[in-house]
């Protein structure tokens, strides 16, 4: 009888051990999943701040953890973020590998996210092509305007292309002559008036024109101030077209300032907006700007 009691006690003890083991394995799994989520959050902060190498390291650690946990949604999300970071670093082949892995998982688990990622890959491919393909300069970019005889042909081309985008904005016709004459004082007076009466459309447009003027004069930080203000005004007013034009000019300024880590993000957002608005001409002009910058 005592033998059976001891045997039952052993089995009961084994059951308790197995239950405890399952409990601790579950807790470990939860801890590792939480650790991966924290790594993702930290990586996103680094990505937003333009600290791309740090972002990559965090996303890679998170991806490895999700793979060990056999958590496909986490693998897909970490892979997509890793692709974004590598695109910004111009490591295009590695970026596309991670995008492809994420797309494969999303296609099975979340078709809407898969479609969004396909759009991202499409835009990323176009930017990659523009930044890696050297083309002969366009004939129209070889002419130099008389008011800026010292500018290089690529710079002139960028300015001309950016002007073509500005001309697509609502209300530009009202200031076309003033802009052609570079009457900066009139533009500044009208900007002050637009601010007083809260005419956001005109205020955004004039900030772009004045910022574009300072860019032409080589006053880079002053130009950036006005273009950032224009972007904010257009966003607040719900004017996607104006915001996209502002972003393209901001990308030009960031290139000149050699802050190229943010170029991909800025141009990508602008292209996505133009595409959503079915503004093929603006999309084409933006690609020409990116192409021209890649030669400078």
NORZINOR-V477871 format. One record per pair of residues at least 4 apart in sequence whose ideal C-beta (glycine too) atoms are under 8 Angstrom apart, sorted by the first residue. I is the first residue (numbers start at 0). GAP is how many residues later the second one is. D is the distance in whole Angstrom. If there is no record, write none. Layout:
i	gap	d
I	GAP	D
I	GAP	D
This chain:
i	gap	d
0	4	7
1	4	6
2	4	6
3	4	6
4	4	6
5	4	7
6	4	7
7	4	6
8	4	6
9	4	6
10	4	6
11	4	6
12	4	6
13	4	6
14	4	6
15	4	6
16	4	6
17	4	6
18	4	6
19	4	6
20	4	6
21	4	6
22	4	6
23	4	6
24	4	6
25	4	6
26	4	6
27	4	6
28	4	6
28	40	6
29	4	6
30	4	6
31	4	7
31	33	6
31	36	7
31	37	6
32	4	7
32	32	8
32	36	6
32	38	7
32	41	8
33	4	6
34	4	6
34	30	6
35	4	7
35	25	8
35	26	5
35	29	4
35	30	5
35	33	7
35	35	8
35	38	6
35	42	7
36	4	7
36	25	8
37	4	6
38	4	6
38	19	5
38	20	7
38	22	5
38	23	4
38	26	7
39	4	6
39	18	7
39	19	7
39	22	5
39	37	7
39	38	6
39	41	7
40	4	7
41	4	7
41	16	5
42	4	6
42	11	8
42	12	5
42	13	8
42	14	8
42	15	3
42	16	5
42	19	7
42	38	6
42	42	8
43	4	6
43	11	8
43	37	7
44	4	6
45	5	4
45	6	7
45	8	4
45	9	4
45	12	7
46	4	8
46	5	7
46	8	4
46	34	7
46	37	7
46	38	6
46	41	8
49	209	7
49	211	4
49	212	6
50	4	6
51	4	6
51	33	5
51	36	5
51	37	5
51	209	6
52	4	7
52	36	8
53	4	7
54	4	6
54	26	8
54	30	5
55	4	6
55	26	7
55	29	5
55	30	7
55	33	7
56	4	7
57	4	6
58	4	6
58	19	5
58	22	5
58	23	4
58	26	6
59	4	6
59	22	6
60	4	6
61	4	6
61	12	7
61	16	5
62	4	6
62	12	6
62	15	4
62	16	6
62	19	6
63	4	7
64	4	6
64	9	8
65	5	5
65	8	3
65	9	5
65	12	6
66	8	6
68	5	7
70	4	6
71	4	6
71	33	5
71	36	8
71	37	6
72	4	6
72	32	7
72	36	6
72	37	8
73	4	6
74	4	6
74	26	7
74	27	8
74	30	6
75	4	6
75	25	7
75	26	4
75	29	4
75	30	6
75	33	7
75	34	8
75	37	8
76	4	7
76	25	7
77	4	6
78	4	6
78	19	4
78	20	7
78	22	5
78	23	4
78	26	8
79	4	7
79	18	7
79	19	7
79	22	4
79	37	6
79	40	8
80	4	7
81	4	6
81	13	8
81	16	5
82	4	6
82	12	5
82	13	7
82	15	4
82	16	4
82	19	7
82	41	8
83	4	7
83	11	8
84	4	7
84	10	8
85	5	4
85	6	8
85	8	5
85	9	4
85	12	7
86	4	8
86	5	7
86	8	4
86	37	5
86	40	8
86	41	8
86	177	5
87	173	6
87	174	7
87	175	8
87	176	5
87	177	6
88	172	8
89	41	7
89	174	8
90	4	6
91	4	6
91	36	5
91	40	7
92	4	7
93	4	7
94	4	6
94	29	7
95	4	6
95	25	7
95	28	8
96	4	7
97	4	6
98	4	6
98	18	7
98	21	7
98	22	5
98	25	7
99	4	6
100	4	7
101	4	6
101	15	6
102	4	6
102	11	6
102	14	5
102	15	7
102	18	7
103	4	7
104	4	6
105	4	5
105	5	7
105	7	4
105	8	4
105	11	6
106	4	7
106	7	5
109	4	6
110	4	6
111	4	7
112	4	6
113	4	6
114	4	7
115	4	7
116	4	6
117	4	6
118	4	7
118	153	7
118	156	8
119	4	6
119	148	8
120	4	6
121	4	7
122	4	6
122	145	5
122	148	5
122	149	6
122	152	8
123	4	6
123	140	8
123	144	7
124	4	6
125	4	6
125	145	7
125	161	6
126	4	6
126	137	6
126	140	6
126	141	6
126	144	7
126	163	6
127	4	6
128	4	5
129	157	6
129	160	4
129	161	5
129	164	6
130	159	7
130	163	5
131	162	8
132	158	8
132	161	8
133	160	7
133	161	6
134	156	6
136	4	5
136	5	6
136	16	6
136	17	7
136	20	7
136	155	8
136	158	7
137	4	8
137	19	7
137	150	7
139	17	7
139	20	7
140	12	5
140	13	7
140	15	6
140	16	3
140	19	7
140	151	7
141	11	5
142	10	8
142	13	7
143	4	7
143	5	6
143	7	6
143	9	7
143	12	5
144	4	8
144	6	8
144	11	7
146	35	7
147	8	7
147	68	7
150	4	5
150	5	5
150	8	8
151	4	7
151	144	8
152	4	6
153	4	7
153	138	5
153	139	8
153	141	6
153	142	5
154	4	6
154	141	7
155	4	6
156	4	6
156	131	8
156	135	5
157	4	6
157	94	6
157	131	6
157	134	5
157	135	7
158	4	6
158	53	8
158	56	8
158	57	6
159	4	7
160	4	7
160	124	5
160	127	5
160	128	5
160	131	7
161	4	7
161	50	7
161	86	7
161	87	5
161	90	6
161	127	7
162	4	6
162	49	7
163	4	7
163	121	5
164	4	8
164	80	5
164	83	6
164	84	8
164	117	6
164	120	6
164	121	7
165	6	6
165	13	8
165	39	8
165	42	6
165	43	7
165	46	7
165	79	6
166	5	5
166	9	8
167	4	8
167	73	7
167	77	7
167	111	7
167	113	7
167	114	6
168	36	5
168	39	7
168	72	7
168	73	6
168	76	6
169	31	6
169	35	8
169	69	8
169	71	8
169	72	8
170	4	7
170	30	6
170	31	6
170	34	5
171	4	6
171	7	8
171	33	6
173	28	8
174	4	5
174	12	7
174	15	7
174	30	7
174	31	7
174	34	7
175	4	6
176	4	6
177	5	5
177	8	5
177	9	6
178	4	8
178	8	7
178	30	6
181	31	6
182	4	6
183	4	6
183	26	7
183	29	6
184	4	6
185	4	6
186	4	6
186	19	6
186	22	6
186	23	6
186	26	7
187	4	7
187	22	7
188	4	7
189	4	6
189	12	7
189	16	6
190	4	6
190	12	7
190	15	4
190	16	7
190	19	7
191	4	7
192	4	7
193	4	8
193	5	4
193	6	8
193	8	4
193	9	4
193	12	6
194	8	6
197	5	8
198	4	6
199	4	6
199	33	6
199	34	8
199	36	7
199	37	4
199	39	8
200	4	7
200	36	7
200	38	7
200	41	7
201	4	6
202	4	6
202	30	6
203	4	7
203	26	5
203	29	4
203	30	5
203	33	7
203	35	7
203	38	5
203	42	7
204	4	6
204	25	8
204	37	7
205	4	6
206	4	6
206	19	5
206	20	7
206	22	5
206	23	4
206	26	6
207	4	6
207	18	7
207	19	7
207	22	5
207	34	8
207	37	7
207	38	6
207	41	7
208	4	6
209	4	7
209	16	5
210	4	6
210	11	8
210	12	5
210	13	7
210	14	7
210	15	3
210	16	4
210	18	8
210	19	6
210	38	7
211	4	7
211	11	7
211	15	8
211	37	6
212	4	6
212	10	8
213	5	4
213	6	8
213	8	4
213	9	4
213	12	7
214	4	7
214	5	7
214	8	4
214	12	8
214	34	7
214	37	7
214	38	6
214	41	8
218	4	6
219	4	6
219	33	6
219	36	6
219	37	6
220	4	7
221	4	7
222	4	6
222	30	6
223	4	6
223	26	7
223	29	5
223	33	7
224	4	7
225	4	6
226	4	6
226	19	6
226	22	5
226	23	5
226	26	6
227	4	7
227	22	7
228	4	6
229	4	6
229	12	7
229	16	5
230	4	6
230	12	6
230	15	4
230	16	6
230	19	6
231	4	6
232	4	6
232	9	8
233	5	4
233	6	8
233	7	8
233	8	3
233	9	4
233	12	6
234	4	8
234	8	5
236	5	7
238	4	6
239	4	6
239	33	5
239	36	7
239	37	6
240	4	7
240	32	7
240	36	6
240	38	7
240	41	8
241	4	6
242	4	6
242	30	7
243	4	7
243	25	8
243	26	5
243	29	4
243	30	6
243	33	8
243	35	8
243	38	7
244	4	7
244	25	8
244	37	7
245	4	6
246	4	6
246	19	5
246	20	7
246	22	6
246	23	4
246	26	8
247	4	7
247	18	8
247	19	7
247	22	5
247	38	5
247	41	6
248	4	7
249	4	6
249	16	6
250	4	6
250	12	6
250	15	4
250	16	5
250	19	7
250	38	8
250	39	8
251	4	7
251	37	7
251	41	7
252	4	6
253	5	5
253	6	7
253	8	6
253	9	6
253	12	6
254	4	8
254	5	6
254	8	6
254	38	5
254	41	8
258	4	8
261	4	6
262	4	6
263	4	6
264	4	7
265	4	7
266	4	6
266	19	7
266	23	6
267	4	6
268	4	7
269	4	6
269	16	6
270	4	6
270	12	6
270	15	6
270	16	8
271	4	6
272	4	6
273	5	4
273	6	8
273	8	4
273	9	4
273	12	7
274	4	8
274	8	6
276	5	8
278	4	6
279	4	6
280	4	6
281	4	6
282	4	7
283	4	7
284	4	7
285	4	7
286	4	6
287	4	6
288	4	6
289	4	7
290	4	7
291	4	7
